[in-house]
Amino acid sequence: MPVPGPGYAITVRVEAPPSASAAGDLTSAVGRVGGVITAFDIVESHTDRIVVDITCNTTSTEHVNDITQELGSLPGVTVRKVSDRTFLVHLGGKLEVHSKVALRNRDDLSRAYTPGVARICQAIAANPDDARRLTIKRNTVAVVTDGSAVLGLGNIGPAAALPVMEGKAALFKKFADVDAWPICLDTQDTEEIIRTVELLAPVYGGINLEDIAAPRCFEIEHRLREKLDIPVFHDDQHGTAIVVIAALRNALRVVGKELENCRVAVCGVGAAGSAIIRLLLRTAPADVLAVDVDGIVHTGRSDMDPNMKWIAEHTNKEGVTGSLHDALVGADVFIGVSAPNLFGAEQVRTMADDAIVFALANPDPEIDPLEAQQHAAVVATGRSDYPNQINNVLAFPGVFRGLLDAQAHEITDDMLVAAASAVADVVDGERLNASFIVPSVFDTAVAPAVAEAVRAAAERSREG
Ligand SMILES: NC(=O)c1ccc[n+]([C@@H]2O[C@H](COP(=O)([O-])OP(=O)(O)OC[C@H]3O[C@@H](n4cnc5c(N)ncnc54)[C@H](O)[C@@H]3O)[C@@H](O)[C@H]2O)c1
Protein backbone atom coordinates (compact mmCIF):
# COMPACT_ATOMS: atom_id res chain seq x y z
CA MET A 1 0.00 0.00 0.00
CA PRO A 2 1.61 3.32 -1.07
CA VAL A 3 2.29 5.84 1.67
CA PRO A 4 1.62 9.61 1.16
CA GLY A 5 4.98 11.21 0.37
CA PRO A 6 6.58 14.50 -0.70
CA GLY A 7 6.82 13.31 -4.34
CA TYR A 8 3.04 13.89 -4.54
CA ALA A 9 2.80 16.97 -2.30
CA ILE A 10 0.11 19.54 -3.10
CA THR A 11 -1.00 22.91 -1.81
CA VAL A 12 -4.77 23.45 -1.97
CA ARG A 13 -6.01 27.04 -1.66
CA VAL A 14 -9.54 27.10 -0.22
CA GLU A 15 -12.01 29.78 0.79
CA ALA A 16 -13.90 28.90 4.00
CA PRO A 17 -16.31 30.54 6.46
CA PRO A 18 -14.45 32.31 9.34
CA SER A 19 -15.99 30.04 11.99
CA ALA A 20 -14.20 28.71 15.07
CA SER A 21 -14.44 25.19 13.66
CA ALA A 22 -13.14 26.04 10.14
CA ALA A 23 -9.56 24.85 10.67
CA GLY A 24 -10.68 21.62 12.33
CA ASP A 25 -13.25 20.93 9.59
CA LEU A 26 -10.66 21.42 6.84
CA THR A 27 -7.91 19.32 8.43
CA SER A 28 -10.37 16.55 9.35
CA ALA A 29 -11.61 16.43 5.74
CA VAL A 30 -8.06 15.92 4.45
CA GLY A 31 -7.34 13.30 7.14
CA ARG A 32 -10.58 11.40 6.36
CA VAL A 33 -9.34 10.57 2.85
CA GLY A 34 -5.78 9.78 3.95
CA GLY A 35 -3.88 13.00 3.12
CA VAL A 36 -1.01 13.92 5.47
CA ILE A 37 -1.00 17.65 6.26
CA THR A 38 2.44 19.28 6.49
CA ALA A 39 1.41 22.97 6.60
CA PHE A 40 -1.71 25.04 7.24
CA ASP A 41 -1.47 28.77 6.41
CA ILE A 42 -4.18 31.44 6.56
CA VAL A 43 -3.18 33.70 3.65
CA GLU A 44 -6.16 36.12 3.80
CA SER A 45 -8.63 36.96 6.53
CA HIS A 46 -11.91 38.93 6.09
CA THR A 47 -14.98 39.37 8.26
CA ASP A 48 -16.97 36.97 6.08
CA ARG A 49 -14.31 34.45 4.99
CA ILE A 50 -10.76 33.16 5.32
CA VAL A 51 -8.46 31.93 2.54
CA VAL A 52 -6.27 29.01 3.58
CA ASP A 53 -3.35 27.16 1.93
CA ILE A 54 -3.40 23.52 3.01
CA THR A 55 -0.22 21.67 2.09
CA CYS A 56 -0.31 17.89 2.26
CA ASN A 57 1.40 14.72 1.07
CA THR A 58 -0.68 12.38 -1.08
CA THR A 59 -0.14 9.07 -2.90
CA SER A 60 -1.31 9.72 -6.48
CA THR A 61 -3.27 11.95 -8.85
CA GLU A 62 -6.47 10.07 -7.91
CA HIS A 63 -5.74 10.71 -4.25
CA VAL A 64 -5.36 14.45 -5.00
CA ASN A 65 -8.81 14.39 -6.60
CA ASP A 66 -10.28 12.65 -3.52
CA ILE A 67 -8.82 15.32 -1.24
CA THR A 68 -10.05 18.29 -3.29
CA GLN A 69 -13.50 16.73 -3.63
CA GLU A 70 -13.71 16.12 0.14
CA LEU A 71 -12.67 19.73 0.86
CA GLY A 72 -15.07 21.10 -1.78
CA SER A 73 -17.98 19.17 -0.26
CA LEU A 74 -17.71 20.99 3.10
CA PRO A 75 -20.50 23.59 3.61
CA GLY A 76 -19.40 27.07 2.46
CA VAL A 77 -15.95 25.88 1.29
CA THR A 78 -14.69 26.60 -2.22
CA VAL A 79 -11.48 25.10 -3.63
CA ARG A 80 -9.76 27.95 -5.50
CA LYS A 81 -6.60 26.29 -6.77
CA VAL A 82 -4.57 23.08 -6.45
CA SER A 83 -0.80 23.42 -6.91
CA ASP A 84 1.36 20.34 -7.38
CA ARG A 85 4.55 21.16 -5.46
CA THR A 86 6.66 18.79 -7.58
CA PHE A 87 5.56 20.60 -10.76
CA LEU A 88 6.27 23.95 -9.08
CA VAL A 89 9.86 22.82 -8.38
CA HIS A 90 10.28 22.10 -12.10
CA LEU A 91 8.91 25.37 -13.52
CA GLY A 92 11.60 26.68 -15.87
CA GLY A 93 13.91 23.74 -15.08
CA LYS A 94 16.25 23.07 -12.17
CA LEU A 95 19.54 24.49 -13.47
CA GLU A 96 21.01 27.82 -14.54
CA VAL A 97 24.47 29.11 -15.50
CA HIS A 98 26.42 31.51 -13.29
CA SER A 99 29.42 33.47 -14.49
CA LYS A 100 32.47 33.14 -12.21
CA VAL A 101 34.01 36.39 -13.45
CA ALA A 102 32.96 39.97 -12.78
CA LEU A 103 32.06 42.00 -15.89
CA ARG A 104 31.81 45.49 -14.40
CA ASN A 105 33.77 47.60 -16.89
CA ARG A 106 35.82 47.63 -20.10
CA ASP A 107 38.91 46.27 -18.29
CA ASP A 108 37.01 43.21 -17.05
CA LEU A 109 35.56 42.69 -20.51
CA SER A 110 38.97 42.89 -22.15
CA ARG A 111 40.32 40.13 -19.96
CA ALA A 112 37.32 37.78 -19.82
CA TYR A 113 36.49 38.27 -23.48
CA THR A 114 38.24 39.95 -26.41
CA PRO A 115 40.97 40.89 -26.88
CA GLY A 116 42.51 39.14 -23.82
CA VAL A 117 40.82 35.79 -24.30
CA ALA A 118 42.63 35.33 -27.60
CA ARG A 119 45.91 34.65 -25.77
CA ILE A 120 44.20 31.90 -23.78
CA CYS A 121 42.90 30.35 -26.99
CA GLN A 122 46.42 30.43 -28.46
CA ALA A 123 47.87 28.81 -25.33
CA ILE A 124 45.35 25.95 -25.61
CA ALA A 125 45.93 25.61 -29.36
CA ALA A 126 49.65 25.21 -28.60
CA ASN A 127 49.04 22.83 -25.70
CA PRO A 128 45.57 21.19 -25.72
CA ASP A 129 46.08 19.84 -22.17
CA ASP A 130 45.84 23.46 -20.99
CA ALA A 131 42.08 23.22 -21.63
CA ARG A 132 41.86 21.39 -18.30
CA ARG A 133 43.63 24.30 -16.59
CA LEU A 134 42.07 27.28 -18.35
CA THR A 135 38.49 26.30 -19.21
CA ILE A 136 35.37 24.74 -17.72
CA LYS A 137 36.67 21.35 -18.91
CA ARG A 138 38.45 21.16 -15.54
CA ASN A 139 35.22 20.67 -13.62
CA THR A 140 32.50 19.83 -16.15
CA VAL A 141 30.79 16.54 -16.90
CA ALA A 142 28.27 15.75 -19.65
CA VAL A 143 25.24 13.75 -18.52
CA VAL A 144 24.34 12.00 -21.77
CA THR A 145 21.14 10.07 -22.47
CA ASP A 146 19.08 8.94 -25.44
CA GLY A 147 15.98 8.66 -23.26
CA SER A 148 15.64 4.93 -23.95
CA ALA A 149 15.56 3.50 -20.38
CA VAL A 150 14.54 6.33 -18.07
CA LEU A 151 13.95 5.39 -14.41
CA GLY A 152 11.22 2.73 -14.40
CA LEU A 153 9.45 4.60 -17.21
CA GLY A 154 11.16 2.93 -20.17
CA ASN A 155 11.73 4.50 -23.58
CA ILE A 156 10.17 7.96 -23.13
CA GLY A 157 12.58 9.85 -25.40
CA PRO A 158 15.09 12.66 -24.92
CA ALA A 159 12.81 15.60 -23.99
CA ALA A 160 10.94 13.62 -21.33
CA ALA A 161 14.29 12.40 -19.93
CA LEU A 162 15.51 15.97 -19.36
CA PRO A 163 14.01 16.46 -15.85
CA VAL A 164 15.92 13.38 -14.67
CA MET A 165 19.17 14.57 -16.25
CA GLU A 166 18.72 18.04 -14.72
CA GLY A 167 18.20 16.36 -11.35
CA LYS A 168 21.36 14.33 -11.86
CA ALA A 169 23.31 17.51 -12.62
CA ALA A 170 21.89 19.15 -9.49
CA LEU A 171 23.07 16.16 -7.41
CA PHE A 172 26.56 16.36 -8.94
CA LYS A 173 26.77 20.00 -7.85
CA LYS A 174 25.29 19.51 -4.40
CA PHE A 175 27.31 16.48 -3.36
CA ALA A 176 30.66 17.02 -5.12
CA ASP A 177 30.70 20.56 -6.60
CA VAL A 178 30.91 19.08 -10.10
CA ASP A 179 29.41 21.20 -12.90
CA ALA A 180 27.37 18.70 -14.88
CA TRP A 181 25.19 19.51 -17.88
CA PRO A 182 22.39 17.42 -19.44
CA ILE A 183 22.77 16.31 -23.05
CA CYS A 184 19.59 14.56 -24.24
CA LEU A 185 20.20 13.20 -27.72
CA ASP A 186 17.42 12.92 -30.29
CA THR A 187 18.67 9.58 -31.59
CA GLN A 188 18.80 5.99 -30.37
CA ASP A 189 21.23 4.91 -33.06
CA THR A 190 24.43 3.53 -31.50
CA GLU A 191 26.74 5.00 -34.14
CA GLU A 192 25.08 8.43 -34.02
CA ILE A 193 25.31 8.53 -30.23
CA ILE A 194 28.99 7.57 -30.26
CA ARG A 195 29.85 10.11 -32.94
CA THR A 196 27.86 12.89 -31.26
CA VAL A 197 29.49 12.36 -27.87
CA GLU A 198 32.88 12.24 -29.57
CA LEU A 199 32.16 15.61 -31.19
CA LEU A 200 31.01 17.15 -27.91
CA ALA A 201 33.85 15.77 -25.80
CA PRO A 202 36.34 18.70 -26.02
CA VAL A 203 34.24 20.72 -23.54
CA TYR A 204 34.08 18.02 -20.86
CA GLY A 205 36.38 16.42 -18.30
CA GLY A 206 34.21 13.31 -18.14
CA ILE A 207 31.14 11.65 -19.69
CA ASN A 208 28.37 10.22 -17.51
CA LEU A 209 26.13 8.02 -19.66
CA GLU A 210 22.66 7.73 -18.21
CA ASP A 211 19.48 5.75 -18.83
CA ILE A 212 20.61 4.22 -22.14
CA ALA A 213 19.05 0.78 -22.70
CA ALA A 214 21.00 -2.49 -22.62
CA PRO A 215 22.61 -4.01 -24.61
CA ARG A 216 23.28 -0.80 -26.63
CA CYS A 217 24.77 0.86 -23.53
CA PHE A 218 27.62 -1.68 -23.38
CA GLU A 219 28.86 -1.00 -26.89
CA ILE A 220 28.45 2.78 -26.57
CA GLU A 221 30.48 2.87 -23.37
CA HIS A 222 33.13 0.47 -24.67
CA ARG A 223 33.65 2.36 -27.94
CA LEU A 224 33.66 5.79 -26.30
CA ARG A 225 36.26 4.58 -23.78
CA GLU A 226 38.44 3.57 -26.70
CA LYS A 227 37.98 6.83 -28.58
CA LEU A 228 38.05 9.53 -25.88
CA ASP A 229 40.85 10.77 -23.64
CA ILE A 230 38.41 11.48 -20.77
CA PRO A 231 36.70 8.98 -18.44
CA VAL A 232 33.39 7.50 -19.64
CA PHE A 233 31.15 6.04 -16.93
CA HIS A 234 27.67 4.55 -17.36
CA ASP A 235 26.08 5.23 -14.00
CA ASP A 236 23.29 2.65 -14.32
CA GLN A 237 26.05 0.04 -14.62
CA HIS A 238 28.97 1.14 -12.51
CA GLY A 239 27.34 3.51 -10.02
CA THR A 240 24.97 0.70 -9.10
CA ALA A 241 27.77 -1.87 -8.97
CA ILE A 242 29.89 0.31 -6.65
CA VAL A 243 27.09 0.80 -4.13
CA VAL A 244 25.96 -2.85 -4.30
CA ILE A 245 29.51 -4.11 -3.68
CA ALA A 246 29.91 -1.62 -0.80
CA ALA A 247 26.64 -2.75 0.75
CA LEU A 248 27.52 -6.41 0.23
CA ARG A 249 30.89 -5.98 1.91
CA ASN A 250 29.20 -4.57 4.98
CA ALA A 251 26.34 -7.10 4.94
CA LEU A 252 28.93 -9.89 4.92
CA ARG A 253 30.63 -8.23 7.91
CA VAL A 254 27.27 -8.31 9.71
CA VAL A 255 26.75 -12.04 9.10
CA GLY A 256 30.46 -12.96 9.45
CA LYS A 257 30.95 -14.52 6.00
CA GLU A 258 33.68 -14.07 3.34
CA LEU A 259 32.66 -13.34 -0.25
CA GLU A 260 35.00 -16.00 -1.67
CA ASN A 261 33.09 -18.67 0.29
CA CYS A 262 29.64 -17.45 -0.81
CA ARG A 263 27.25 -18.50 -3.53
CA VAL A 264 25.69 -15.37 -5.02
CA ALA A 265 22.54 -15.43 -7.16
CA VAL A 266 22.26 -12.28 -9.31
CA CYS A 267 18.86 -11.87 -10.97
CA GLY A 268 18.88 -9.47 -13.94
CA VAL A 269 21.72 -9.45 -16.44
CA GLY A 270 20.98 -6.07 -18.00
CA ALA A 271 22.87 -2.83 -17.43
CA ALA A 272 22.98 -3.08 -13.63
CA GLY A 273 23.27 -6.87 -13.24
CA SER A 274 26.13 -7.26 -15.71
CA ALA A 275 28.20 -4.54 -14.05
CA ILE A 276 27.48 -5.94 -10.58
CA ILE A 277 28.67 -9.41 -11.65
CA ARG A 278 31.84 -8.00 -13.24
CA LEU A 279 32.73 -5.92 -10.18
CA LEU A 280 31.84 -8.79 -7.85
CA LEU A 281 34.25 -11.09 -9.67
CA ARG A 282 36.87 -8.33 -9.69
CA THR A 283 36.51 -8.07 -5.89
CA ALA A 284 36.69 -11.78 -5.04
CA PRO A 285 36.39 -15.14 -6.82
CA ALA A 286 32.81 -15.75 -5.64
CA ASP A 287 30.57 -18.53 -6.96
CA VAL A 288 28.01 -16.56 -8.99
CA LEU A 289 24.82 -17.74 -10.66
CA ALA A 290 23.34 -15.21 -13.08
CA VAL A 291 19.61 -15.40 -13.80
CA ASP A 292 17.60 -13.52 -16.39
CA VAL A 293 14.07 -13.71 -17.72
CA ASP A 294 14.93 -17.09 -19.32
CA GLY A 295 16.38 -18.63 -16.15
CA ILE A 296 19.92 -19.45 -14.99
CA VAL A 297 22.56 -18.28 -17.49
CA HIS A 298 24.89 -21.05 -18.77
CA THR A 299 27.26 -21.51 -21.70
CA GLY A 300 24.87 -23.90 -23.45
CA ARG A 301 22.44 -21.09 -24.25
CA SER A 302 22.05 -19.97 -27.84
CA ASP A 303 21.72 -16.42 -29.23
CA MET A 304 23.80 -14.69 -26.56
CA ASP A 305 25.17 -11.19 -27.24
CA PRO A 306 28.84 -10.55 -26.32
CA ASN A 307 27.89 -9.32 -22.83
CA MET A 308 25.81 -12.41 -22.04
CA LYS A 309 28.52 -14.65 -23.46
CA TRP A 310 31.05 -13.09 -21.09
CA ILE A 311 28.67 -13.55 -18.16
CA ALA A 312 28.01 -17.19 -19.10
CA GLU A 313 31.73 -17.90 -19.39
CA HIS A 314 32.64 -16.31 -16.04
CA THR A 315 29.80 -17.60 -13.83
CA ASN A 316 28.03 -20.90 -13.13
CA LYS A 317 31.15 -23.08 -13.13
CA GLU A 318 29.07 -26.22 -12.62
CA GLY A 319 26.86 -25.44 -15.62
CA VAL A 320 23.57 -25.74 -13.71
CA THR A 321 20.28 -24.90 -15.39
CA GLY A 322 16.89 -23.97 -13.98
CA SER A 323 14.83 -21.07 -12.69
CA LEU A 324 15.45 -18.24 -10.24
CA HIS A 325 13.89 -20.39 -7.52
CA ASP A 326 16.46 -23.12 -8.26
CA ALA A 327 19.27 -20.56 -8.10
CA LEU A 328 18.14 -19.42 -4.66
CA VAL A 329 18.46 -22.87 -3.05
CA GLY A 330 21.57 -22.77 -0.84
CA ALA A 331 22.58 -19.25 -1.98
CA ASP A 332 24.19 -17.01 0.64
CA VAL A 333 23.36 -13.84 -1.25
CA PHE A 334 20.58 -12.73 -3.61
CA ILE A 335 21.06 -9.57 -5.64
CA GLY A 336 18.03 -8.58 -7.74
CA VAL A 337 18.10 -5.91 -10.44
CA SER A 338 15.32 -7.33 -12.59
CA ALA A 339 11.55 -7.17 -12.09
CA PRO A 340 8.95 -6.94 -9.29
CA ASN A 341 7.54 -9.76 -7.17
CA LEU A 342 9.50 -12.79 -8.40
CA PHE A 343 9.56 -14.79 -5.17
CA GLY A 344 8.38 -14.92 -1.56
CA ALA A 345 9.42 -15.90 1.96
CA GLU A 346 9.22 -19.60 0.99
CA GLN A 347 12.13 -19.26 -1.43
CA VAL A 348 14.20 -17.21 1.05
CA ARG A 349 13.78 -20.12 3.45
CA THR A 350 15.62 -22.34 0.93
CA MET A 351 18.67 -20.04 0.97
CA ALA A 352 21.70 -20.66 3.23
CA ASP A 353 21.59 -19.60 6.90
CA ASP A 354 22.09 -15.87 7.51
CA ALA A 355 21.03 -15.08 3.95
CA ILE A 356 21.52 -11.61 2.45
CA VAL A 357 18.75 -10.34 0.14
CA PHE A 358 19.20 -7.21 -1.98
CA ALA A 359 15.92 -6.75 -3.88
CA LEU A 360 16.61 -3.64 -5.96
CA ALA A 361 14.01 -3.60 -8.75
CA ASN A 362 12.33 -0.18 -8.69
CA PRO A 363 9.77 0.88 -7.66
CA ASP A 364 8.64 -2.60 -6.58
CA PRO A 365 11.36 -5.04 -5.49
CA GLU A 366 11.75 -8.72 -6.46
CA ILE A 367 10.36 -9.65 -3.03
CA ASP A 368 8.43 -7.62 -0.48
CA PRO A 369 11.16 -6.64 2.03
CA LEU A 370 8.90 -7.53 4.94
CA GLU A 371 8.59 -11.08 3.56
CA ALA A 372 12.32 -11.29 2.93
CA GLN A 373 13.00 -10.28 6.53
CA GLN A 374 11.20 -13.39 7.79
CA HIS A 375 14.18 -15.59 6.84
CA ALA A 376 17.03 -13.30 5.72
CA ALA A 377 19.60 -11.76 8.09
CA VAL A 378 20.12 -8.58 6.01
CA VAL A 379 17.70 -7.02 3.52
CA ALA A 380 18.29 -4.02 1.23
CA THR A 381 16.16 -2.36 -1.45
CA GLY A 382 16.34 0.66 -3.77
CA ARG A 383 13.58 2.38 -1.81
CA SER A 384 13.87 5.31 0.56
CA ASP A 385 11.05 4.07 2.81
CA TYR A 386 13.02 1.01 4.04
CA PRO A 387 16.42 0.74 5.76
CA ASN A 388 19.51 0.00 3.62
CA GLN A 389 18.65 1.99 0.50
CA ILE A 390 21.02 1.18 -2.37
CA ASN A 391 21.27 4.57 -4.03
CA ASN A 392 23.76 5.55 -6.75
CA VAL A 393 24.04 9.03 -5.22
CA LEU A 394 26.49 7.39 -2.81
CA ALA A 395 28.87 6.80 -5.73
CA PHE A 396 28.72 8.98 -8.84
CA PRO A 397 29.38 12.45 -7.36
CA GLY A 398 32.52 11.34 -5.52
CA VAL A 399 33.68 9.18 -8.45
CA PHE A 400 33.66 12.16 -10.82
CA ARG A 401 35.11 14.52 -8.18
CA GLY A 402 38.07 12.14 -7.88
CA LEU A 403 38.42 11.70 -11.66
CA LEU A 404 38.35 15.45 -12.29
CA ASP A 405 40.79 16.18 -9.45
CA ALA A 406 43.19 13.58 -10.87
CA GLN A 407 42.64 14.95 -14.41
CA ALA A 408 42.12 11.31 -15.29
CA HIS A 409 42.01 10.20 -18.92
CA GLU A 410 40.18 6.96 -18.18
CA ILE A 411 38.33 5.04 -15.51
CA THR A 412 39.55 1.60 -14.45
CA ASP A 413 38.07 -1.31 -12.49
CA ASP A 414 40.58 -0.55 -9.71
CA MET A 415 38.97 2.87 -9.29
CA LEU A 416 35.50 1.26 -9.05
CA VAL A 417 36.71 -1.20 -6.42
CA ALA A 418 38.38 1.66 -4.50
CA ALA A 419 35.14 3.66 -4.62
CA ALA A 420 33.16 0.68 -3.29
CA SER A 421 35.59 0.22 -0.40
CA ALA A 422 35.38 3.92 0.41
CA VAL A 423 31.56 3.86 0.55
CA ALA A 424 31.64 0.73 2.74
CA ASP A 425 34.28 2.14 5.10
CA VAL A 426 32.19 5.24 5.89
CA VAL A 427 30.07 2.89 8.01
CA ASP A 428 32.42 2.19 10.90
CA GLY A 429 32.15 -0.79 13.25
CA GLU A 430 30.32 1.31 15.85
CA ARG A 431 27.40 1.95 13.51
CA LEU A 432 27.31 -1.24 11.44
CA ASN A 433 24.27 -3.48 11.91
CA ALA A 434 21.70 -5.33 9.79
CA SER A 435 19.67 -2.14 9.29
CA PHE A 436 22.66 0.10 8.55
CA ILE A 437 25.00 -1.37 5.94
CA VAL A 438 25.29 1.78 3.77
CA PRO A 439 25.67 5.40 4.86
CA SER A 440 22.87 7.92 4.42
CA VAL A 441 22.87 9.73 1.06
CA PHE A 442 23.14 12.94 3.08
CA ASP A 443 26.26 11.82 4.93
CA THR A 444 28.74 14.52 3.94
CA ALA A 445 31.69 12.17 4.55
CA VAL A 446 30.78 9.93 1.59
CA ALA A 447 31.61 11.99 -1.53
CA PRO A 448 35.02 13.23 -0.22
CA ALA A 449 35.96 9.68 0.82
CA VAL A 450 34.99 8.27 -2.59
CA ALA A 451 36.74 11.15 -4.38
CA GLU A 452 39.94 10.60 -2.46
CA ALA A 453 39.89 6.84 -3.11
CA VAL A 454 39.30 7.36 -6.84
CA ARG A 455 41.94 10.10 -7.07
CA ALA A 456 44.51 7.89 -5.35
CA ALA A 457 43.63 4.93 -7.63
CA ALA A 458 43.99 7.21 -10.67
CA GLU A 459 47.43 8.31 -9.47
CA ARG A 460 48.46 4.66 -9.00
CA SER A 461 47.19 3.77 -12.48
CA ARG A 462 49.14 6.71 -13.97
CA GLU A 463 52.35 5.65 -12.20
CA GLY A 464 51.85 1.95 -12.96
N1 LIG B 1 20.16 1.53 -6.92
C1 LIG B 1 19.17 0.78 -7.29
O1 LIG B 1 18.34 0.46 -6.50
C2 LIG B 1 19.09 0.33 -8.72
C3 LIG B 1 20.12 0.61 -9.61
C4 LIG B 1 20.01 0.14 -10.93
C5 LIG B 1 18.89 -0.58 -11.33
N2 LIG B 1 17.89 -0.80 -10.42
C6 LIG B 1 16.68 -1.52 -10.84
O2 LIG B 1 17.03 -2.79 -11.38
C7 LIG B 1 16.13 -3.12 -12.43
C8 LIG B 1 16.93 -3.46 -13.70
O3 LIG B 1 17.61 -2.30 -14.17
P1 LIG B 1 18.53 -2.39 -15.49
O4 LIG B 1 18.87 -0.99 -15.86
O5 LIG B 1 19.64 -3.35 -15.30
O6 LIG B 1 17.47 -3.00 -16.55
P2 LIG B 1 17.71 -3.84 -17.86
O7 LIG B 1 16.47 -3.74 -18.65
O8 LIG B 1 19.01 -3.49 -18.48
O9 LIG B 1 17.84 -5.36 -17.34
C9 LIG B 1 16.76 -6.07 -16.80
C10 LIG B 1 17.18 -7.52 -16.60
O10 LIG B 1 16.18 -8.15 -15.80
C11 LIG B 1 15.86 -9.40 -16.38
N3 LIG B 1 14.47 -9.75 -16.06
C12 LIG B 1 13.34 -9.11 -16.44
N4 LIG B 1 12.26 -9.78 -15.97
C13 LIG B 1 12.73 -10.85 -15.30
C14 LIG B 1 12.12 -11.93 -14.63
N5 LIG B 1 10.80 -12.02 -14.56
N6 LIG B 1 12.91 -12.87 -14.05
C15 LIG B 1 14.25 -12.77 -14.13
N7 LIG B 1 14.90 -11.77 -14.76
C16 LIG B 1 14.14 -10.84 -15.34
C17 LIG B 1 16.05 -9.22 -17.87
O11 LIG B 1 16.24 -10.46 -18.53
C18 LIG B 1 17.30 -8.34 -17.87
O12 LIG B 1 18.45 -9.16 -17.80
C19 LIG B 1 15.18 -1.94 -12.58
O13 LIG B 1 14.02 -2.18 -11.82
C20 LIG B 1 15.95 -0.80 -11.95
O14 LIG B 1 15.11 0.20 -11.44
C21 LIG B 1 17.98 -0.37 -9.14
The ligand as a Gaussian input file, in Angstrom:
#p B3LYP/6-31G(d) Opt

LIG

0 1
 N       20.162000       1.530000      -6.918000
 C       19.166000       0.782000      -7.294000
 O       18.335000       0.458000      -6.504000
 C       19.088000       0.326000      -8.720000
 C       20.116000       0.613000      -9.613000
 C       20.013000       0.142000     -10.934000
 C       18.889000      -0.579000     -11.329000
 N       17.893000      -0.798000     -10.418000
 C       16.677000      -1.523000     -10.840000
 O       17.032000      -2.785000     -11.381000
 C       16.131000      -3.118000     -12.434000
 C       16.928000      -3.457000     -13.703000
 O       17.614000      -2.304000     -14.170000
 P       18.529000      -2.393000     -15.492000
 O       18.866000      -0.995000     -15.856000
 O       19.640000      -3.351000     -15.300000
 O       17.468000      -2.999000     -16.551000
 P       17.715000      -3.844000     -17.856000
 O       16.467000      -3.735000     -18.645000
 O       19.013000      -3.489000     -18.479000
 O       17.836000      -5.364000     -17.338000
 C       16.761000      -6.067000     -16.798000
 C       17.180000      -7.523000     -16.596000
 O       16.183000      -8.153000     -15.798000
 C       15.858000      -9.400000     -16.385000
 N       14.471000      -9.749000     -16.059000
 C       13.343000      -9.114000     -16.437000
 N       12.262000      -9.779000     -15.971000
 C       12.733000     -10.847000     -15.304000
 C       12.122000     -11.929000     -14.633000
 N       10.803000     -12.017000     -14.556000
 N       12.912000     -12.868000     -14.052000
 C       14.254000     -12.774000     -14.127000
 N       14.898000     -11.768000     -14.757000
 C       14.138000     -10.839000     -15.342000
 C       16.054000      -9.218000     -17.868000
 O       16.238000     -10.461000     -18.532000
 C       17.303000      -8.338000     -17.869000
 O       18.449000      -9.163000     -17.803000
 C       15.180000      -1.938000     -12.576000
 O       14.017000      -2.184000     -11.823000
 C       15.953000      -0.804000     -11.946000
 O       15.106000       0.196000     -11.437000
 C       17.976000      -0.372000      -9.137000

